[in-house]
Amino acid sequence: MDAQGAAMKMVMAVYNIGVDEEVMAAMDEMGVTCFTKMPRVVGKGKTTGPRLDDAVWPGANTMALFVLPEDRAQAVMQAFEHLRATIGKKAGVKAFLLNVEQQTA
């Protein structure tokens, strides 16, 4: 919840490092300007396979966190659905919607 008691959500997005510009442009278009980004994370997805940033499994992902009011978070999730449908199947774009129990003022 925010300081006024409104429900807040976190969108956690994990995507191929190569599509960061497209993802951030989509967020900017929606007026989403606050985020935390981890620019180089590794992992393995169901359809994209391992990205472990090494000689055997090259490539890496970016993880971005967006804390938003619930209605805005739903719109951001829809934007990630669109990104996944257009560039994400091959490049890898995945988003998760999480509850925010509490945050500092």
Wavefront OBJ file of the C-alpha trace (Angstrom):
o trace
v 0.000 0.000 0.000
v 1.105 3.537 -0.631
v 1.027 6.350 1.942
v -2.684 6.956 1.238
v -3.556 3.270 1.680
v -4.049 2.460 -2.011
v -3.150 -1.056 -3.140
v 0.179 -1.242 -4.927
v 1.514 -3.930 -7.242
v 4.958 -4.755 -8.541
v 5.523 -5.750 -12.130
v 8.704 -7.817 -12.339
v 9.847 -8.093 -15.927
v 12.631 -10.336 -17.203
v 13.680 -9.927 -20.803
v 16.545 -10.390 -23.237
v 19.150 -7.705 -22.734
v 18.935 -6.958 -26.469
v 15.350 -5.637 -26.254
v 15.886 -3.252 -23.326
v 15.444 -0.214 -25.553
v 12.045 -1.430 -26.805
v 10.865 -2.306 -23.284
v 11.917 1.015 -21.795
v 10.393 2.933 -24.743
v 7.069 1.170 -24.094
v 7.246 2.085 -20.407
v 8.141 5.690 -21.242
v 5.184 5.849 -23.646
v 2.925 4.809 -20.765
v 4.423 7.438 -18.447
v 6.142 4.829 -16.271
v 9.316 6.600 -15.192
v 10.189 4.989 -11.853
v 11.880 1.607 -11.871
v 14.718 -0.479 -10.530
v 16.750 -2.335 -13.114
v 19.241 -5.158 -12.807
v 20.928 -4.935 -16.197
v 22.591 -8.351 -16.355
v 20.908 -11.414 -14.876
v 21.144 -15.040 -15.917
v 18.624 -17.841 -16.016
v 16.762 -20.376 -18.082
v 13.324 -20.039 -19.630
v 10.966 -22.675 -20.993
v 11.091 -21.444 -24.586
v 14.292 -19.403 -24.778
v 16.614 -21.851 -23.022
v 19.598 -20.965 -20.854
v 21.176 -17.524 -20.873
v 24.058 -17.916 -18.463
v 26.412 -15.267 -19.896
v 29.264 -17.710 -20.380
v 31.042 -19.430 -23.263
v 28.704 -22.434 -23.224
v 25.411 -20.547 -22.766
v 25.973 -16.969 -24.029
v 23.505 -14.178 -23.505
v 21.940 -12.463 -20.533
v 18.668 -10.918 -19.459
v 17.626 -7.713 -17.777
v 15.268 -7.632 -14.812
v 13.206 -4.520 -14.182
v 10.877 -3.817 -11.258
v 8.017 -1.326 -11.454
v 5.899 -0.506 -8.362
v 2.589 1.019 -9.383
v -1.000 1.500 -8.282
v -3.032 -1.597 -9.124
v -4.832 -0.125 -12.165
v -1.584 1.141 -13.698
v 0.102 -2.194 -13.020
v -2.643 -3.967 -14.999
v -2.012 -1.628 -17.949
v 1.732 -2.311 -17.736
v 1.040 -6.056 -17.731
v -1.011 -5.596 -20.904
v 1.923 -3.729 -22.465
v 4.201 -6.646 -21.588
v 1.670 -9.061 -23.117
v 1.909 -7.029 -26.327
v 5.727 -6.984 -26.188
v 5.746 -10.736 -25.630
v 3.431 -11.295 -28.598
v 5.494 -9.111 -30.920
v 9.161 -9.421 -29.934
v 9.164 -11.685 -26.924
v 8.545 -15.188 -28.204
v 11.998 -15.390 -29.749
v 13.869 -12.748 -27.732
v 12.267 -13.599 -24.413
v 9.976 -11.203 -22.551
v 8.186 -12.315 -19.401
v 6.377 -10.293 -16.732
v 4.941 -11.198 -13.339
v 2.458 -9.254 -11.205
v 3.196 -9.321 -7.468
v 1.523 -7.857 -4.402
v 3.335 -5.100 -2.522
v 2.587 -5.615 1.162
v 4.278 -2.458 2.404
v 6.717 0.206 1.303
v 8.626 2.960 3.020
v 7.293 6.509 2.760
l 1 2 3 4 5 6 7 8 9 10 11 12 13 14 15 16 17 18 19 20 21 22 23 24 25 26 27 28 29 30 31 32 33 34 35 36 37 38 39 40 41 42 43 44 45 46 47 48 49 50 51 52 53 54 55 56 57 58 59 60 61 62 63 64 65 66 67 68 69 70 71 72 73 74 75 76 77 78 79 80 81 82 83 84 85 86 87 88 89 90 91 92 93 94 95 96 97 98 99 100 101 102 103 104 105
